[in-house]
Amino acid sequence: MSETPRLPDNHLEKAKGLALQHRRASKCKTCYDRGFQGSDEHNMLVLCPKCVDSKAVLEDWRQYVRDTPELVELYGDYFEEEEEDGKDDG
């Protein structure tokens, strides 16, 4: 598999907003109430494992990628595989 492309900076704010939106706790010492711990080398958020519903964030992020042509070009093939595996043939 090829290397993951770097997330453009202008989409990082949307990712931060999704992390905040899906927090399960109002106070968290792990992420200092941000919903994320930082970003990785690909400019992707590292979600807080203690207070964020990561499945909900991933679901919303996938929809955001599908709705954003620039991100479909960069990451569309990462989500296509998982969707095809989940489809029922019968």
N, CA and C of each residue as an Amber inpcrd file, in Angstrom:
protein
   270
   0.8440000  -1.1740000   0.0000000   0.0000000   0.0000000   0.0000000
   0.8880000   1.2360000   0.0000000   0.4440000   2.2640000  -0.7120000
   1.2280000   3.4820000  -0.7790000   1.1190000   4.2640000   0.5270000
   1.9960000   5.2190000   0.6700000   2.0100000   6.0270000   1.8910000
   0.7770000   6.9300000   1.9590000   0.2600000   7.1400000   3.1420000
  -0.9080000   7.9870000   3.3520000  -0.5430000   9.4300000   3.0360000
  -1.3510000  10.1040000   2.2060000  -1.0680000  11.5140000   1.9030000
  -1.2990000  12.4040000   3.1220000  -0.6160000  13.5130000   3.1470000
  -0.7530000  14.4810000   4.2490000  -2.0660000  15.2420000   4.1020000
  -2.7930000  15.3950000   5.2130000  -4.0480000  16.1320000   5.2270000
  -3.7560000  17.6230000   5.0650000  -4.3810000  18.2770000   4.0870000
  -4.1920000  19.7280000   3.9460000  -4.6390000  20.4610000   5.2130000
  -3.8910000  21.4830000   5.5960000  -4.1390000  22.2180000   6.8390000
  -5.5560000  22.7790000   6.9380000  -6.1470000  23.1840000   5.8110000
  -7.4640000  23.8150000   5.8730000  -8.5620000  22.8350000   6.2950000
  -8.3160000  21.5320000   6.2700000  -9.3110000  20.5450000   6.6930000
  -9.1050000  20.0970000   8.1470000  -8.0180000  20.5000000   8.7400000
  -7.7200000  20.1080000  10.1170000  -8.7250000  20.7180000  11.1040000
  -9.1830000  21.9330000  10.8360000 -10.1660000  22.5720000  11.7180000
 -11.4810000  21.8030000  11.7340000 -11.8940000  21.2730000  10.5880000
 -13.1120000  20.4640000  10.5360000 -12.9400000  19.2110000  11.3880000
 -11.7810000  18.5760000  11.3030000 -11.5100000  17.3770000  12.1000000
 -11.5530000  17.7010000  13.5950000 -10.9970000  18.8460000  13.9820000
 -11.0300000  19.2550000  15.3910000 -12.4670000  19.4800000  15.8510000
 -13.2860000  20.0740000  14.9930000 -14.6860000  20.3030000  15.3230000
 -15.4420000  19.0020000  15.5190000 -15.1580000  17.9990000  14.6890000
 -15.8040000  16.6940000  14.8320000 -15.4000000  16.0270000  16.1440000
 -14.1410000  16.1630000  16.5140000 -13.6730000  15.5860000  17.7780000
 -14.4020000  16.2310000  18.9550000 -14.5570000  17.5410000  18.9250000
 -15.2750000  18.2400000  19.9950000 -16.7450000  17.8470000  20.0400000
 -17.3260000  17.6980000  18.8740000 -18.7470000  17.3650000  18.7680000
 -19.0610000  15.9960000  19.3630000 -18.1240000  15.0720000  19.2900000
 -18.3700000  13.6950000  19.7270000 -17.6760000  13.3400000  21.0390000
 -17.4420000  14.3360000  21.8710000 -16.8740000  14.0590000  23.1900000
 -17.9440000  13.4830000  24.0960000 -17.5590000  12.5050000  24.9130000
 -18.4970000  11.8610000  25.8420000 -18.4220000  12.4540000  27.2390000
 -17.3740000  13.1760000  27.5490000 -17.1790000  13.7310000  28.8910000
 -16.9370000  15.2340000  28.7710000 -17.3320000  15.9660000  29.8070000
 -17.1390000  17.4100000  29.7540000 -15.7430000  17.8230000  30.2320000
 -15.1540000  17.0290000  31.0940000 -13.8030000  17.3160000  31.5910000
 -12.8980000  16.1350000  31.3030000 -11.7130000  16.4090000  30.7910000
 -10.7670000  15.3350000  30.4890000  -9.3440000  15.8480000  30.6840000
  -8.6060000  15.1830000  31.5530000  -7.2120000  15.5590000  31.8010000
  -6.2780000  15.0150000  30.7230000  -6.7370000  14.0150000  29.9700000
  -5.8950000  13.4110000  28.9340000  -5.7010000  14.3720000  27.7530000
  -6.7950000  15.0100000  27.3220000  -6.7150000  15.8830000  26.1460000
  -6.9440000  17.3560000  26.4800000  -7.0620000  17.6710000  27.7650000
  -7.3130000  19.0470000  28.2160000  -8.5800000  19.6230000  27.5830000
  -9.6080000  18.7780000  27.4820000 -10.9400000  19.1650000  27.0000000
 -10.9770000  19.5640000  25.5230000  -9.9910000  19.1390000  24.7340000
  -9.9690000  19.4650000  23.3050000 -10.6040000  18.3780000  22.4510000
 -10.5720000  17.1200000  22.9200000 -11.0830000  16.0070000  22.1260000
 -10.0030000  15.3170000  21.3160000  -8.8120000  15.8670000  21.3200000
  -7.6960000  15.2470000  20.6030000  -6.4090000  15.5070000  21.3690000
  -5.4210000  14.6530000  21.0970000  -4.1420000  14.7810000  21.8030000
  -3.0870000  15.4910000  20.9800000  -3.3190000  15.6320000  19.7080000
  -2.3680000  16.2850000  18.8150000  -2.5930000  15.7890000  17.4030000
  -1.5660000  15.9140000  16.5780000  -1.6580000  15.4010000  15.2110000
  -0.4180000  14.5700000  14.9130000  -0.5630000  13.6680000  13.9430000
   0.5560000  12.7960000  13.5950000   1.3410000  13.3660000  12.4130000
   2.2650000  12.5960000  11.8830000   3.1340000  13.0580000  10.7970000
   2.3820000  13.3080000   9.4920000   1.1500000  12.8080000   9.3910000
   0.3260000  13.0260000   8.1900000  -0.6920000  14.1410000   8.4100000
  -0.5410000  14.8870000   9.4910000  -1.4210000  15.9860000   9.8650000
  -2.8240000  15.4910000  10.2130000  -2.9400000  14.2320000  10.6270000
  -4.2090000  13.6540000  11.0500000  -4.3140000  13.7850000  12.5670000
  -5.5220000  14.0270000  13.0560000  -5.7230000  14.1530000  14.5020000
  -5.5390000  12.8200000  15.1990000  -4.9660000  12.8780000  16.3830000
  -4.9110000  11.7280000  17.2810000  -6.0110000  11.9860000  18.3060000
  -7.1380000  11.2720000  18.1370000  -8.2930000  11.4840000  19.0060000
  -7.9990000  11.0190000  20.4190000  -8.6710000  11.6290000  21.3700000
  -8.5340000  11.2350000  22.7690000  -9.2630000   9.9100000  22.9820000
  -8.5640000   8.8700000  23.4130000  -9.2230000   7.5760000  23.6130000
 -10.1180000   7.5460000  24.8460000  -9.9480000   8.5140000  25.7280000
 -10.7020000   8.5230000  26.9790000 -12.0810000   9.1670000  26.8350000
 -12.1970000  10.2430000  26.0560000 -13.4510000  10.9960000  26.0680000
 -14.1330000  11.1640000  24.7100000 -13.5970000  10.6170000  23.6400000
 -14.1740000  10.8210000  22.3140000 -14.7260000   9.5090000  21.7650000
 -15.9190000   9.5760000  21.1700000 -16.5120000   8.4300000  20.4860000
 -15.8800000   8.3570000  19.0960000 -14.8120000   7.5920000  18.9860000
 -14.0300000   7.5650000  17.7530000 -14.8080000   6.9830000  16.5720000
 -15.7220000   6.0560000  16.8290000 -16.5290000   5.4950000  15.7400000
 -17.4250000   6.5670000  15.1310000 -18.0260000   7.3920000  15.9550000
 -18.8910000   8.4660000  15.4660000 -18.0830000   9.5020000  14.6930000
 -16.8930000   9.8230000  15.1920000 -16.0270000  10.7720000  14.4880000
 -15.6360000  10.2070000  13.1290000 -15.2620000   8.9290000  13.0820000
 -14.8670000   8.3080000  11.8240000 -16.0210000   8.3010000  10.8250000
 -17.2230000   8.0280000  11.2860000 -18.4000000   8.0290000  10.4140000
 -18.6220000   9.4230000   9.8040000 -18.5760000  10.4430000  10.6460000
 -18.7530000  11.8130000  10.1550000 -17.5990000  12.2440000   9.2510000
 -16.3820000  11.8200000   9.5810000 -15.2170000  12.1750000   8.7680000
 -15.3230000  11.5370000   7.3860000 -15.7560000  10.2890000   7.3230000
 -15.9420000   9.6230000   6.0210000 -16.9330000  10.3950000   5.1600000
 -18.0320000  10.8490000   5.7780000 -19.0240000  11.6190000   5.0330000
 -18.4250000  12.9350000   4.5530000 -17.6360000  13.5800000   5.3940000
 -16.9750000  14.8330000   5.0160000 -16.0240000  14.6030000   3.8410000
 -15.2730000  13.5110000   3.8600000 -14.3540000  13.1900000   2.7620000
 -15.1460000  12.9750000   1.4750000 -16.2530000  12.2270000   1.5550000
 -17.0840000  11.9740000   0.3660000 -17.6420000  13.2660000  -0.2210000
 -17.9420000  14.2410000   0.6240000 -18.5490000  15.4910000   0.1870000
 -17.5350000  16.5460000  -0.2470000 -16.2520000  16.2640000  -0.0960000
 -15.1970000  17.2370000  -0.4060000 -14.3230000  16.6930000  -1.5360000
 -14.4650000  17.2450000  -2.7560000 -13.7320000  16.7000000  -3.9160000
 -12.2150000  16.5970000  -3.7130000 -11.6150000  17.5860000  -3.0660000
 -10.1690000  17.5590000  -2.8280000  -9.7720000  16.3310000  -1.9910000
 -10.5940000  16.0080000  -0.9790000 -10.2840000  14.8680000  -0.1150000
 -10.6360000  13.5430000  -0.7780000 -11.6540000  13.5260000  -1.6240000
 -11.9750000  12.3040000  -2.3700000 -10.7760000  11.9140000  -3.2280000
 -10.1590000  12.9110000  -3.8330000  -8.9850000  12.6620000  -4.6680000
  -7.8280000  12.0780000  -3.8510000  -7.6440000  12.5860000  -2.6220000
  -6.5460000  12.1250000  -1.7720000  -6.8430000  10.8170000  -1.0490000
  -8.0630000  10.6760000  -0.5150000  -8.3640000   9.5710000   0.4040000
  -9.5180000   8.6750000  -0.0180000 -10.1640000   8.9580000  -1.1350000
 -11.3440000   8.2040000  -1.5330000 -11.1310000   6.7050000  -1.5960000
  -9.9800000   6.2710000  -2.0830000  -9.7160000   4.8360000  -2.2110000
  -9.5360000   4.1470000  -0.8600000  -9.2290000   4.8870000   0.1840000
  -9.0860000   4.2770000   1.5150000 -10.4340000   3.8260000   2.0550000
 -11.4930000   4.5480000   1.7030000 -12.8190000   4.2270000   2.2170000
 -13.5700000   3.2710000   1.3070000 -13.2600000   3.2380000   0.0220000
 -13.9590000   2.3610000  -0.9160000 -13.7980000   0.8940000  -0.5530000
 -12.6070000   0.4730000  -0.1930000 -12.3430000  -0.9240000   0.1620000
 -13.2350000  -1.3800000   1.3030000 -13.3130000  -0.5900000   2.3560000
 -14.0880000  -0.9560000   3.5380000 -15.5730000  -1.0150000   3.2270000
 -16.0630000  -0.1080000   2.3820000 -17.4770000  -0.1000000   2.0240000
 -17.8270000  -1.3390000   1.2140000 -16.9680000  -1.7180000   0.2600000
 -17.2270000  -2.8940000  -0.5680000 -17.2490000  -4.1720000   0.2760000
 -16.3580000  -4.2550000   1.2610000 -16.3190000  -5.4270000   2.1310000
 -17.5890000  -5.5560000   2.9500000 -18.2120000  -4.4400000   3.2870000
 -19.3950000  -4.4380000   4.1180000 -20.6880000  -4.6930000   3.3540000
 -20.6580000  -4.6220000   2.0110000 -21.8700000  -4.8180000   1.2250000
 -22.2540000  -6.2870000   1.1660000 -23.5510000  -6.5330000   1.0800000
 -24.0890000  -7.8850000   1.0120000 -24.3260000  -8.2480000  -0.4480000
 -23.8490000  -9.4020000  -0.8880000 -23.9850000  -9.8240000  -2.2930000
 -25.3560000 -10.4050000  -2.5900000 -26.1070000 -10.8080000  -1.5970000
 -27.3080000 -11.5500000  -1.8390000 -28.5160000 -10.7780000  -1.6990000
